[in-house]
Amino acid sequence: MYNVMVVALLLLHGLGTFLGWMAAWRRNQRPGVAYVCFTLAIPFFGAALAWVFATAKEPDADICAQMMRKAEQQEAIFHVRDEAERIVPLEEAFLINQPKQRRELMLNLLKSDPRKYLDLLLLARFNEDQETAHYASVTLTEIQREMQLDLQKAQAAMVSEPENQEARAAYARLLGDYVNSGLVEGRLQQQQRQILQQTLEHLPEEARSMEMCALQVDNALALGMSHDAREQAQAMIRRWPRDERPYLKLLEVCVQTHDQYGLRELLKRVKKSKVAWTHDGLERIHYFEGKSA
């Protein structure tokens, strides 16, 4: 008699659990197999759990959407962290003796935008690990080819429309990126810098942006034309008297050409000028004020 009651109760438990999960299934609530087995293994209490699950209120759509947005944000944060973990040790990996890590990081770099890491690629091409050096050299060759093609297109656009100053400025910008990339050296670089200087000099005043003027100063310094660099920096100050960048550019000219007199005159001019200084710019001025005292 006792065994019959136990069997009957177990059958009742199984039936209750089964009906609970059927009700949940009809409401599109799909429990996992492990959860179903768990409720079947616990008499009566498991059946109650099944019915609680079946009758539970579905979360609001807004709550679900909010949870999905939070999950996507967390995924984005983890993605940024993973990127940082891959990028931060990249330079160190080239300097220490870890060939396997160097190769793995090099492949990750090639999958992204290699132009962002030109300095590292230029360093890696002389790496003692032959495979790392090979990857770097091949990538640099491809980047150089792409930059030369872009230059040819920009030059053709400039020649076809000689009065189009925007096309001339675009060509000068690309040429500036090329000569400062580290991909050209020696005599070829000097020739390209001469072409860049001539292109910038032919730009009319209204087409000379702050970027173009600063590029001309830097290029003149690289060519050893210190007088032209100083004159262009002075012209930048006259054109943008309240912007700190022309003053910092003239400061750079004075430092690179070892012009102590020009530096002292610039610092006197700074004190009389109403310049909108940033914290970093003001720190540089204060540093050289102490040096010239």
Secondary structure in CASP SS format (residue, H / E / C, confidence):
PFRMAT SS
TARGET T0000
AUTHOR 0000-0000-0000
METHOD secondary structure of the structure
MODEL  1
M C 1.00
Y H 1.00
N H 1.00
V H 1.00
M H 1.00
V H 1.00
V H 1.00
A H 1.00
L H 1.00
L H 1.00
L H 1.00
L H 1.00
H H 1.00
G H 1.00
L H 1.00
G H 1.00
T H 1.00
F H 1.00
L H 1.00
G H 1.00
W H 1.00
M H 1.00
A H 1.00
A H 1.00
W H 1.00
R H 1.00
R C 1.00
N C 1.00
Q C 1.00
R C 1.00
P C 1.00
G C 1.00
V H 1.00
A H 1.00
Y H 1.00
V H 1.00
C H 1.00
F H 1.00
T H 1.00
L H 1.00
A H 1.00
I C 1.00
P C 1.00
F C 1.00
F H 1.00
G H 1.00
A H 1.00
A H 1.00
L H 1.00
A H 1.00
W H 1.00
V H 1.00
F H 1.00
A H 1.00
T H 1.00
A C 1.00
K C 1.00
E C 1.00
P C 1.00
D C 1.00
A H 1.00
D H 1.00
I H 1.00
C H 1.00
A H 1.00
Q H 1.00
M H 1.00
M H 1.00
R H 1.00
K H 1.00
A H 1.00
E H 1.00
Q H 1.00
Q H 1.00
E H 1.00
A H 1.00
I H 1.00
F H 1.00
H H 1.00
V H 1.00
R H 1.00
D H 1.00
E H 1.00
A H 1.00
E H 1.00
R H 1.00
I H 1.00
V C 1.00
P C 1.00
L H 1.00
E H 1.00
E H 1.00
A H 1.00
F H 1.00
L H 1.00
I C 1.00
N C 1.00
Q C 1.00
P H 1.00
K H 1.00
Q H 1.00
R H 1.00
R H 1.00
E H 1.00
L H 1.00
M H 1.00
L H 1.00
N H 1.00
L H 1.00
L H 1.00
K H 1.00
S C 1.00
D C 1.00
P H 1.00
R H 1.00
K H 1.00
Y H 1.00
L H 1.00
D H 1.00
L H 1.00
L H 1.00
L H 1.00
L H 1.00
A H 1.00
R C 1.00
F C 1.00
N C 1.00
E C 1.00
D C 1.00
Q H 1.00
E H 1.00
T H 1.00
A H 1.00
H H 1.00
Y H 1.00
A H 1.00
S H 1.00
V H 1.00
T H 1.00
L H 1.00
T H 1.00
E H 1.00
I H 1.00
Q H 1.00
R H 1.00
E H 1.00
M H 1.00
Q H 1.00
L H 1.00
D H 1.00
L H 1.00
Q H 1.00
K H 1.00
A H 1.00
Q H 1.00
A H 1.00
A H 1.00
M H 1.00
V H 1.00
S H 1.00
E C 1.00
P C 1.00
E C 1.00
N C 1.00
Q H 1.00
E H 1.00
A H 1.00
R H 1.00
A H 1.00
A H 1.00
Y H 1.00
A H 1.00
R H 1.00
L H 1.00
L H 1.00
G H 1.00
D H 1.00
Y H 1.00
V H 1.00
N C 1.00
S C 1.00
G C 1.00
L C 1.00
V C 1.00
E C 1.00
G H 1.00
R H 1.00
L H 1.00
Q H 1.00
Q H 1.00
Q H 1.00
Q H 1.00
R H 1.00
Q H 1.00
I H 1.00
L H 1.00
Q H 1.00
Q H 1.00
T H 1.00
L H 1.00
E H 1.00
H C 1.00
L C 1.00
P C 1.00
E H 1.00
E H 1.00
A H 1.00
R C 1.00
S C 1.00
M H 1.00
E H 1.00
M H 1.00
C H 1.00
A H 1.00
L H 1.00
Q H 1.00
V H 1.00
D H 1.00
N H 1.00
A H 1.00
L H 1.00
A H 1.00
L C 1.00
G C 1.00
M C 1.00
S H 1.00
H H 1.00
D H 1.00
A H 1.00
R H 1.00
E H 1.00
Q H 1.00
A H 1.00
Q H 1.00
A H 1.00
M H 1.00
I H 1.00
R H 1.00
R H 1.00
W C 1.00
P C 1.00
R C 1.00
D E 1.00
E H 1.00
R H 1.00
P H 1.00
Y H 1.00
L H 1.00
K H 1.00
L H 1.00
L H 1.00
E H 1.00
V H 1.00
C H 1.00
V H 1.00
Q H 1.00
T C 1.00
H C 1.00
D C 1.00
Q H 1.00
Y H 1.00
G H 1.00
L H 1.00
R H 1.00
E H 1.00
L H 1.00
L H 1.00
K H 1.00
R H 1.00
V H 1.00
K H 1.00
K H 1.00
S C 1.00
K C 1.00
V C 1.00
A E 1.00
W C 1.00
T C 1.00
H H 1.00
D H 1.00
G H 1.00
L H 1.00
E H 1.00
R H 1.00
I H 1.00
H H 1.00
Y H 1.00
F H 1.00
E H 1.00
G H 1.00
K H 1.00
S H 1.00
A C 1.00
END
